[in-house]
Amino acid sequence: MTNSIKSALTKYSQKQIKSNKKKKKSTKRKGIAPEKQVEKEVMPWLKLNGFSCNVVESKAVYNPMLNRYVRGQTDAGFPDIAGCTPYGYGAFIELKAKGTRRTLKEHQRAFLIEKIECGAFAVCVDGVECLREIYIKCSGLSKDERVKLLKDHLPKKRVSKADDKSFFD
């Protein structure tokens, strides 16, 4: 091979190496997930107000021993935080990113309603202010009043236009 060909190949390969380095994207996350930010605000408030709650991870988790993802701790629909109130009632809290309470899925809503009907404090919140407000409103209410208030506080069932029966009438 001549020197000019070697020189050209060397320059070409160096350009390729430099361009590949520029194209590589970092896999590290720069910020915290919005739901996790709400969790960081809510958990200290719960502890400060006498709740005994734990964060429950329902997503799949990577197990390096098995070299694969394994099922999470709970079934789909189980809320992000579970525990009990200072008065011993069950507490189930579904967390959403700020301003996105409306994204509550129907199976999550059904779970919360089931727990509310059993007398638990079950809510969907998008921040500590929302949690504080509903908890204060629930204080001192009878069971029937509390059940109605908590059900009314849940985001309404989402209805898609495809589900609208009157469209075809």
Phi and psi in degrees as a GROMACS rama.xvg file:
@    title "Ramachandran Plot"
@    xaxis  label "Phi"
@    yaxis  label "Psi"
@TYPE xy
-80.5386  161.496  THR-2
-62.4075  -35.4622  ASN-3
-67.2798  -37.0398  SER-4
-68.8983  -43.7345  ILE-5
-60.1309  -44.0797  LYS-6
-62.9259  -42.5071  SER-7
-65.3629  -43.0734  ALA-8
-65.0861  -39.7591  LEU-9
-63.2204  -46.22  THR-10
-62.0266  -43.3549  LYS-11
-61.8336  -46.1033  TYR-12
-65.8269  -36.8152  SER-13
-65.6599  -39.1232  GLN-14
-63.5752  -40.4787  LYS-15
-64.4368  -41.7169  GLN-16
-63.097  -45.2188  ILE-17
-62.8795  -42.8733  LYS-18
-68.7447  -34.2545  SER-19
-67.1089  -36.8056  ASN-20
-65.3918  -37.5675  LYS-21
-69.7111  -34.5761  LYS-22
-74.957  -25.7822  LYS-23
-60.4452  131.19  LYS-24
-103.28  143.68  LYS-25
-73.0039  135.506  SER-26
-89.8134  -4.58231  THR-27
-77.5613  137.84  LYS-28
-78.0509  141.077  ARG-29
-91.0166  -30.7274  LYS-30
-121.749  177.883  GLY-31
-96.021  145.098  ILE-32
-60.2299  141.712  ALA-33
-57.0602  -39.6927  PRO-34
-65.9117  -37.5567  GLU-35
-66.3459  -32.9026  LYS-36
-64.9179  -42.5294  GLN-37
-63.4607  -40.7653  VAL-38
-59.227  -42.5092  GLU-39
-64.4627  -27.7492  LYS-40
-81.6467  -40.0231  GLU-41
-75.0733  -42.6187  VAL-42
-58.5904  -45.4791  MET-43
-62.8764  -37.2066  PRO-44
-63.1439  -42.3979  TRP-45
-60.9716  -47.1525  LEU-46
-62.7519  -43.8793  LYS-47
-61.5739  -30.1368  LEU-48
-99.7922  15.9109  ASN-49
87.2839  7.0629  GLY-50
-75.7825  151.459  PHE-51
-119.485  96.5541  SER-52
-131.484  156.255  CYS-53
-131.566  148.995  ASN-54
-80.8842  134.389  VAL-55
-115.139  123.013  VAL-56
-90.9451  117.683  GLU-57
-103.371  -9.27886  SER-58
-78.9924  161.73  LYS-59
-65.7602  145.996  ALA-60
-122.894  138.564  VAL-61
-76.9823  128.609  TYR-62
-109.556  108.273  ASN-63
-65.8232  -26.3565  PRO-64
-66.3324  -39.4735  MET-65
-90.1042  -12.0358  LEU-66
59.8737  39.1068  ASN-67
-161.444  170.234  ARG-68
-83.2545  140.71  TYR-69
-119.118  157.35  VAL-70
-57.2984  148.96  ARG-71
-70.8034  -174.043  GLY-72
-73.5581  -23.3995  GLN-73
-135.951  173.881  THR-74
-80.831  163.316  ASP-75
-61.0258  139.991  ALA-76
101.327  -18.0582  GLY-77
-69.94  136.549  PHE-78
-68.8341  168.887  PRO-79
-72.8834  -29.577  ASP-80
-130.101  135.277  ILE-81
-138.201  148.605  ALA-82
169.451  -142.326  GLY-83
-141.51  156.335  CYS-84
-77.7095  171.862  THR-85
-61.8671  -19.694  PRO-86
-97.6302  5.8212  TYR-87
91.0971  4.05588  GLY-88
-81.5789  154.786  TYR-89
-64.5779  146.835  GLY-90
-130.123  123.621  ALA-91
-130.674  118.973  PHE-92
-125.634  117.78  ILE-93
-93.6517  124.29  GLU-94
-97.8227  139.477  LEU-95
-130.485  155.123  LYS-96
-63.7185  154.216  ALA-97
-52.1721  128.343  LYS-98
79.3911  8.9537  GLY-99
-121.92  28.5326  THR-100
-58.3787  -29.0695  ARG-101
-64.4932  -13.2913  ARG-102
-83.4999  8.1869  THR-103
-59.5033  126.072  LEU-104
-81.0707  158.414  LYS-105
-63.1835  -38.6364  GLU-106
-69.3068  -30.413  HIS-107
-69.5918  -43.367  GLN-108
-61.2387  -43.7664  ARG-109
-61.3342  -41.2278  ALA-110
-61.6633  -47.8247  PHE-111
-63.0171  -41.3  LEU-112
-63.1218  -41.6533  ILE-113
-58.6629  -44.1697  GLU-114
-69.643  -38.0508  LYS-115
-60.5092  -43.8539  ILE-116
-65.521  -22.508  GLU-117
-86.6887  -1.64771  CYS-118
100.864  5.60113  GLY-119
-82.5629  160.499  ALA-120
-90.8699  101.061  PHE-121
-126.15  120.816  ALA-122
-141.025  163.556  VAL-123
-119.181  118.641  CYS-124
-128.539  155.497  VAL-125
-119.35  18.3452  ASP-126
169.878  169.003  GLY-127
-67.5766  -31.1183  VAL-128
-63.9293  -43.225  GLU-129
-62.8363  -43.681  CYS-130
-63.9799  -46.6955  LEU-131
-59.3747  -46.2028  ARG-132
-59.7017  -48.9837  GLU-133
-69.8425  -34.9115  ILE-134
-67.0552  -41.738  TYR-135
-64.3992  -41.0396  ILE-136
-63.3726  -33.6085  LYS-137
-74.8757  -25.0698  CYS-138
-61.0283  129.065  SER-139
82.7541  2.31134  GLY-140
-87.7826  154.192  LEU-141
-70.8974  167.144  SER-142
-59.6899  -44.3959  LYS-143
-63.6297  -41.3576  ASP-144
-66.2553  -40.2546  GLU-145
-65.381  -42.3582  ARG-146
-60.4015  -46.1318  VAL-147
-62.8723  -45.6856  LYS-148
-61.3628  -46.359  LEU-149
-66.8754  -39.0324  LEU-150
-65.299  -42.4184  LYS-151
-66.159  -29.1979  ASP-152
-73.9772  -25.6752  HIS-153
-64.4159  144.864  LEU-154
-58.76  143.402  PRO-155
-66.751  154.298  LYS-156
-60.1426  131.043  LYS-157
-77.0395  130.168  ARG-158
-117.139  120.775  VAL-159
-84.7127  156.445  SER-160
-64.4787  -26.7709  LYS-161
-67.6896  -25.3839  ALA-162
-83.0236  -7.06171  ASP-163
-73.6715  110.08  ASP-164
-69.1949  -31.3749  LYS-165
-67.7484  -14.4573  SER-166
-60.3769  -37.6232  PHE-167
-98.013  -2.85742  PHE-168
